[in-house]
Amino acid sequence: MEQYKGVGRDIGVSTRWIADQNLRRFGVDVMDETIVKEVNERGVVVERDGNITLIPADIVVLAVGPLPADEFSKELQVKGFELHVIGDAKSPRKITEAIREGFDVALSL
């Protein structure tokens, strides 16, 4: 999910093309212009085109901008969620580092 129109706007065209192809190859649904309203034990509640929808999920990966998003992870941890903080939530960087960290976490699960 991406809040704004378009995905991967801060990476080069050829890199974005390859990432997009891999997302499609692995069946990842990408939704832009979608706002995450809540993460709960059933999944992610999103708002798109004025409609609120629950997207069922067992695992949620957050990539929420160029500043660490530590407050949200702490709130989830207090509620008993198992967390692996990666990407910009850990330290602001590029998407490639977040993808690698997500990959490494997924392998460890």
C-alpha positions as YAML, in Angstrom:
chain: A
units: angstrom
residues:
- id: 1
  name: MET
  ca: [0.00, 0.00, 0.00]
- id: 2
  name: GLU
  ca: [1.19, 3.45, -0.90]
- id: 3
  name: GLN
  ca: [-0.54, 6.58, 0.32]
- id: 4
  name: TYR
  ca: [0.32, 8.59, -2.79]
- id: 5
  name: LYS
  ca: [-0.12, 8.00, -6.51]
- id: 6
  name: GLY
  ca: [2.59, 5.73, -7.90]
- id: 7
  name: VAL
  ca: [4.98, 3.36, -6.16]
- id: 8
  name: GLY
  ca: [8.78, 3.57, -5.94]
- id: 9
  name: ARG
  ca: [9.00, 7.16, -7.09]
- id: 10
  name: ASP
  ca: [12.38, 7.66, -5.39]
- id: 11
  name: ILE
  ca: [14.23, 4.90, -7.24]
- id: 12
  name: GLY
  ca: [15.60, 4.80, -10.77]
- id: 13
  name: VAL
  ca: [13.41, 3.75, -13.68]
- id: 14
  name: SER
  ca: [15.31, 0.54, -14.48]
- id: 15
  name: THR
  ca: [15.48, -0.50, -10.83]
- id: 16
  name: ARG
  ca: [11.78, 0.27, -10.38]
- id: 17
  name: TRP
  ca: [10.95, -1.77, -13.50]
- id: 18
  name: ILE
  ca: [12.81, -4.81, -12.14]
- id: 19
  name: ALA
  ca: [11.21, -4.45, -8.69]
- id: 20
  name: ASP
  ca: [7.77, -4.13, -10.32]
- id: 21
  name: GLN
  ca: [8.36, -7.25, -12.40]
- id: 22
  name: ASN
  ca: [9.42, -9.23, -9.32]
- id: 23
  name: LEU
  ca: [6.36, -8.06, -7.37]
- id: 24
  name: ARG
  ca: [4.11, -9.22, -10.21]
- id: 25
  name: ARG
  ca: [5.99, -12.51, -10.59]
- id: 26
  name: PHE
  ca: [5.45, -13.29, -6.90]
- id: 27
  name: GLY
  ca: [1.78, -12.24, -6.99]
- id: 28
  name: VAL
  ca: [2.13, -9.17, -4.77]
- id: 29
  name: ASP
  ca: [-0.86, -6.82, -5.00]
- id: 30
  name: VAL
  ca: [0.27, -3.19, -4.96]
- id: 31
  name: MET
  ca: [-2.28, -0.52, -4.05]
- id: 32
  name: ASP
  ca: [-1.46, 3.17, -4.40]
- id: 33
  name: GLU
  ca: [-3.57, 6.07, -3.15]
- id: 34
  name: THR
  ca: [-4.41, 3.88, -0.15]
- id: 35
  name: ILE
  ca: [-4.22, 5.00, 3.49]
- id: 36
  name: VAL
  ca: [-3.48, 2.49, 6.26]
- id: 37
  name: LYS
  ca: [-5.90, 3.26, 9.08]
- id: 38
  name: GLU
  ca: [-5.16, 0.43, 11.50]
- id: 39
  name: VAL
  ca: [-3.22, -2.80, 11.95]
- id: 40
  name: ASN
  ca: [-4.97, -5.35, 14.14]
- id: 41
  name: GLU
  ca: [-4.93, -9.08, 14.84]
- id: 42
  name: ARG
  ca: [-7.00, -9.76, 11.70]
- id: 43
  name: GLY
  ca: [-4.98, -7.69, 9.26]
- id: 44
  name: VAL
  ca: [-4.77, -4.14, 7.90]
- id: 45
  name: VAL
  ca: [-7.67, -1.69, 7.71]
- id: 46
  name: VAL
  ca: [-7.24, 0.63, 4.73]
- id: 47
  name: GLU
  ca: [-9.08, 3.52, 3.15]
- id: 48
  name: ARG
  ca: [-9.18, 3.82, -0.63]
- id: 49
  name: ASP
  ca: [-11.52, 6.00, -2.66]
- id: 50
  name: GLY
  ca: [-13.48, 6.73, 0.54]
- id: 51
  name: ASN
  ca: [-14.09, 3.02, 1.23]
- id: 52
  name: ILE
  ca: [-12.81, 1.30, 4.39]
- id: 53
  name: THR
  ca: [-11.64, -2.29, 3.85]
- id: 54
  name: LEU
  ca: [-10.00, -4.97, 5.98]
- id: 55
  name: ILE
  ca: [-7.19, -6.80, 4.20]
- id: 56
  name: PRO
  ca: [-6.55, -10.06, 6.07]
- id: 57
  name: ALA
  ca: [-2.88, -10.58, 6.98]
- id: 58
  name: ASP
  ca: [-0.73, -12.76, 9.21]
- id: 59
  name: ILE
  ca: [2.38, -10.62, 8.64]
- id: 60
  name: VAL
  ca: [2.48, -6.86, 8.04]
- id: 61
  name: VAL
  ca: [5.54, -4.97, 6.81]
- id: 62
  name: LEU
  ca: [5.50, -1.21, 7.40]
- id: 63
  name: ALA
  ca: [7.51, 1.22, 5.26]
- id: 64
  name: VAL
  ca: [6.38, 4.62, 6.49]
- id: 65
  name: GLY
  ca: [8.56, 7.42, 5.22]
- id: 66
  name: PRO
  ca: [12.00, 8.93, 5.73]
- id: 67
  name: LEU
  ca: [11.91, 9.20, 9.52]
- id: 68
  name: PRO
  ca: [12.03, 6.32, 11.99]
- id: 69
  name: ALA
  ca: [8.52, 5.22, 12.99]
- id: 70
  name: ASP
  ca: [9.47, 3.82, 16.36]
- id: 71
  name: GLU
  ca: [6.36, 5.03, 18.22]
- id: 72
  name: PHE
  ca: [4.02, 2.84, 16.17]
- id: 73
  name: SER
  ca: [6.18, -0.25, 16.60]
- id: 74
  name: LYS
  ca: [6.27, 0.33, 20.36]
- id: 75
  name: GLU
  ca: [2.46, 0.59, 20.45]
- id: 76
  name: LEU
  ca: [2.16, -2.72, 18.60]
- id: 77
  name: GLN
  ca: [4.73, -4.36, 20.85]
- id: 78
  name: VAL
  ca: [2.76, -3.31, 23.95]
- id: 79
  name: LYS
  ca: [-0.29, -5.01, 22.41]
- id: 80
  name: GLY
  ca: [1.68, -8.26, 22.16]
- id: 81
  name: PHE
  ca: [2.58, -8.30, 18.46]
- id: 82
  name: GLU
  ca: [5.90, -9.89, 17.50]
- id: 83
  name: LEU
  ca: [7.89, -7.22, 15.68]
- id: 84
  name: HIS
  ca: [10.94, -7.04, 13.46]
- id: 85
  name: VAL
  ca: [11.80, -3.38, 12.88]
- id: 86
  name: ILE
  ca: [13.44, -2.86, 9.47]
- id: 87
  name: GLY
  ca: [13.82, -0.21, 6.79]
- id: 88
  name: ASP
  ca: [13.14, 3.42, 7.62]
- id: 89
  name: ALA
  ca: [11.55, 2.45, 10.93]
- id: 90
  name: LYS
  ca: [15.03, 1.35, 11.92]
- id: 91
  name: SER
  ca: [17.05, 4.03, 10.10]
- id: 92
  name: PRO
  ca: [16.15, 6.16, 7.02]
- id: 93
  name: ARG
  ca: [17.59, 4.64, 3.84]
- id: 94
  name: LYS
  ca: [16.61, 3.51, 0.38]
- id: 95
  name: ILE
  ca: [14.00, 0.88, -0.47]
- id: 96
  name: THR
  ca: [16.64, -1.66, -1.50]
- id: 97
  name: GLU
  ca: [17.93, -1.88, 2.07]
- id: 98
  name: ALA
  ca: [14.40, -2.29, 3.42]
- id: 99
  name: ILE
  ca: [13.70, -5.04, 0.88]
- id: 100
  name: ARG
  ca: [16.87, -6.87, 1.90]
- id: 101
  name: GLU
  ca: [16.06, -6.56, 5.60]
- id: 102
  name: GLY
  ca: [12.50, -7.77, 4.94]
- id: 103
  name: PHE
  ca: [13.91, -10.72, 2.99]
- id: 104
  name: ASP
  ca: [16.29, -11.60, 5.82]
- id: 105
  name: VAL
  ca: [13.49, -11.40, 8.41]
- id: 106
  name: ALA
  ca: [11.20, -13.54, 6.24]
- id: 107
  name: LEU
  ca: [13.90, -16.20, 5.99]
- id: 108
  name: SER
  ca: [14.27, -16.23, 9.78]
- id: 109
  name: LEU
  ca: [10.54, -16.82, 10.43]
...
